[in-house]
Amino acid sequence: MPRVTPDPATALDRAISFRYVFNVRDLGGLATTDGREVRRGMVFRADGVHRLDGEDLELARRLGLRTVIDLRTVGEVERSGGFPVDRLPVEWHHLPVIRSMWSEDDLVATSGAAEFLRDRYVDMLVEGAPSIGRALELVADGAPVLFHCAAGKDRTGVVAAVLLGVLGVAHDDIAQDYHLSAPAMATFVDWLTLEFPEALDAMTSQPPEYLEAPVEAMRGFLEAVDDSYGSMEGLVAHLGVGDEVVDRLRTTLLE
């Protein structure tokens, strides 16, 4: 599919406002520690883009997407469907990061929200290792690219953190970008509760403090990566991502 230059008004605004997709933003514009910046209009993070239709679908078309990466479980895709490739042709890849949704028992945490979420994100590095590594390879070769899960906070947040970390974005900036999901979560849950209460699941019916995407959860995850792998580069090497992929990511996504 030929690349289409994204509409400037869309690409320059990190938060992209759809009607029925609630947590979409451009990762472009974030600064790196060596003075560069993530290119705009190249990588987008999102929630349930399987809902794209009508005006939302036309707005997505203006992003010029080549690749969409779906991080949801097999069951979620079977229940809700995938990206509407019949109406907006992209290379669609299904890369589950967890095998099953968090259960109500999982959500009865014995620790605080930040610690609980941090530990679940660390778990994803084991359970979802092949998918995370493959996602990085697809981003390196397929931009403009969008990756998403159901709510765009947890699984999407982990993949965004790994990608931004290997690009050289500072931990605090990664954590702040993650925290931007908080207002979107409130809007998303309100909409589901009103329109589709039967669609509420463990990821969207989390206790309120979990849905606030606490900065401390992402900071804790990034610190755990450093403690276990030495750096984000050490993690991606552990995931089997080669140096040539990292080089392509930086060449393609940084300016």
C-alpha positions in Angstrom: 0.0 0.0 0.0 1.5 3.4 -1.0 2.2 5.8 1.9 -0.2 8.7 2.2 1.0 11.9 3.9 -1.1 12.4 7.0 -3.2 15.5 7.2 -1.1 18.1 9.1 -3.9 19.0 11.4 -4.1 15.4 12.5 -0.4 14.5 12.6 0.6 17.6 14.6 -2.0 17.0 17.3 -0.8 14.1 19.5 -4.3 13.3 20.8 -6.6 12.4 17.9 -10.3 12.7 18.6 -12.5 10.0 17.3 -16.1 9.5 18.2 -16.1 5.9 19.1 -12.4 5.2 19.7 -11.3 7.0 22.8 -7.5 6.7 23.4 -5.6 7.5 20.3 -2.5 9.6 20.1 0.6 10.1 17.9 3.8 9.2 19.6 5.6 11.8 17.5 6.8 14.9 19.2 8.4 13.2 22.2 12.0 14.3 22.8 14.9 11.9 23.2 17.7 12.2 25.7 20.2 12.9 22.9 18.3 16.0 21.6 16.3 14.3 18.8 12.5 13.9 18.5 10.2 11.1 17.5 8.8 11.9 14.1 5.2 12.9 13.9 2.7 10.9 11.8 4.7 7.7 12.0 3.5 5.7 15.1 0.1 5.8 16.8 -1.1 4.1 19.9 -4.8 3.3 20.3 -7.7 1.4 21.9 -10.4 -0.5 20.0 -9.9 0.5 16.3 -12.1 -2.5 15.3 -14.9 0.0 16.0 -13.9 2.4 13.2 -16.8 3.3 11.0 -18.2 6.3 9.2 -16.4 9.6 10.1 -14.0 7.7 12.4 -12.9 5.5 9.5 -12.3 8.5 7.3 -10.2 10.2 10.0 -8.2 7.0 10.3 -7.7 7.0 6.5 -6.1 10.4 6.7 -3.3 8.9 8.9 -2.0 7.0 5.9 -1.6 3.8 7.9 0.4 0.9 6.3 0.4 -1.4 9.3 -2.0 -2.2 12.2 -0.9 -4.4 15.1 -3.6 -5.9 17.3 -2.4 -6.8 20.8 -5.7 -8.3 22.0 -6.3 -11.9 22.9 -7.6 -14.5 20.5 -11.0 -14.4 22.3 -11.3 -10.6 22.0 -10.7 -10.7 18.3 -13.2 -13.6 17.8 -15.8 -11.7 19.8 -15.3 -8.2 18.4 -13.6 -8.6 15.1 -10.4 -7.1 13.8 -9.4 -3.9 11.9 -11.8 -3.2 9.0 -9.2 -4.0 6.3 -12.0 -4.5 3.7 -12.7 -0.8 3.9 -9.2 0.6 4.8 -6.5 -1.8 3.4 -3.6 -2.2 5.8 -1.2 -5.0 6.7 -3.0 -6.3 9.8 -1.1 -8.4 12.3 -2.5 -10.1 15.4 0.1 -10.3 18.2 -1.5 -11.2 21.5 0.5 -10.0 24.5 -1.5 -12.0 27.1 -3.3 -15.3 26.6 -6.4 -14.3 28.6 -8.0 -11.2 30.2 -7.4 -10.4 33.8 -10.0 -12.1 36.0 -11.9 -10.5 38.9 -9.7 -12.6 41.2 -6.6 -11.0 39.5 -8.1 -7.6 40.2 -8.4 -8.2 43.9 -4.9 -6.9 44.5 -3.1 -7.2 47.8 -0.9 -4.2 46.9 -1.6 -0.8 45.6 -2.7 0.0 42.0 0.8 1.1 40.9 2.4 -2.0 42.2 -0.2 -4.3 40.8 -0.1 -2.8 37.3 3.8 -2.8 37.4 3.8 -6.5 38.1 1.3 -7.3 35.3 3.4 -5.3 32.9 6.5 -7.1 33.9 4.6 -10.4 33.4 3.8 -9.3 29.8 7.6 -9.3 29.0 7.5 -13.1 29.6 4.1 -14.1 28.3 4.1 -11.6 25.4 7.8 -11.7 24.6 7.5 -13.0 21.0 4.7 -10.6 20.2 6.5 -7.5 21.6 9.7 -8.4 19.7 7.7 -8.9 16.5 5.8 -5.7 17.0 9.1 -3.8 17.1 10.2 -5.4 13.8 6.9 -4.5 12.2 7.2 -0.9 13.3 10.7 -0.7 11.9 9.5 -1.8 8.5 5.9 -0.7 8.3 5.4 2.9 9.3 3.0 4.7 9.5 1.9 2.1 12.0 -0.8 1.9 14.7 -0.8 -0.6 17.5 -3.7 -1.1 19.9 -5.4 -3.3 22.4 -8.9 -3.0 23.9 -8.5 0.1 26.1 -5.1 1.3 24.8 -3.6 1.5 28.3 -2.0 -1.7 29.5 -0.8 -3.8 26.7 -0.5 -0.8 24.4 1.3 1.0 27.2 3.9 -1.7 27.5 4.6 -1.8 23.8 4.8 2.0 23.7 7.2 2.0 26.6 9.5 -0.5 25.0 9.5 1.3 21.7 10.0 4.8 23.2 12.6 3.5 25.5 14.7 2.0 22.7 14.3 5.3 20.8 15.9 7.1 23.7 12.9 8.8 25.3 13.4 9.5 29.0 11.6 7.3 31.6 9.7 10.3 33.0 8.4 11.2 29.5 7.3 7.7 28.8 5.5 7.5 32.1 3.7 10.8 31.5 2.6 9.6 28.0 1.2 6.5 29.6 -0.7 8.6 32.2 -2.4 10.5 29.3 -4.6 7.4 29.0 -6.4 8.3 32.3 -9.1 10.7 31.0 -9.7 8.5 27.9 -10.3 5.5 30.3 -13.0 7.4 32.1 -14.7 8.4 28.8 -14.4 4.8 27.4 -15.9 3.2 30.5 -18.7 5.7 30.7 -19.6 5.0 27.0 -19.5 1.2 27.5 -21.6 1.4 30.6 -24.2 3.4 28.8 -24.2 1.8 25.4 -22.8 -1.8 25.8 -22.8 -2.8 29.5 -22.4 -6.4 28.4 -19.0 -5.5 26.9 -17.5 -4.5 30.2 -14.7 -6.9 31.0 -11.8 -7.1 33.4 -9.7 -4.6 31.5 -12.4 -1.9 31.4 -14.0 -2.6 34.8 -10.8 -2.3 36.8 -11.0 -0.3 40.1 -10.9 3.4 39.4 -7.3 3.8 40.7 -6.1 1.3 38.1 -7.9 3.2 35.3 -6.1 6.3 36.3 -2.9 4.9 34.6 -0.8 6.0 37.6 2.6 7.4 36.6 4.2 5.3 39.3 3.1 2.1 37.6 5.0 2.9 34.4 8.0 4.2 36.3 8.1 1.0 38.3 7.9 -1.1 35.1 10.8 0.9 33.5 12.9 0.5 36.7 12.2 -3.2 36.7 13.4 -3.4 33.1 16.6 -1.6 34.0 17.1 -3.9 37.0 16.5 -7.1 35.1 18.1 -6.3 31.7 20.3 -3.3 32.3 18.6 -1.0 29.9 15.8 -1.1 27.3 18.4 -2.1 24.7 19.2 -5.1 26.9 15.5 -6.0 27.0 15.0 -5.9 23.3 18.1 -7.9 22.7 16.6 -10.5 25.2 13.4 -10.4 23.1 15.5 -11.4 20.0 15.3 -8.0 18.3 18.6 -7.5 16.4 20.7 -4.4 16.3 19.7 -3.9 12.7 16.1 -3.6 13.7 17.0 -1.1 16.4 19.0 0.9 13.9 16.0 0.9 11.5 13.7 2.1 14.2 15.9 5.0 15.1 16.5 5.9 11.4 12.9 5.7 10.5 11.3 7.3 13.6 13.8 9.9 14.8 14.6 13.3 13.5 
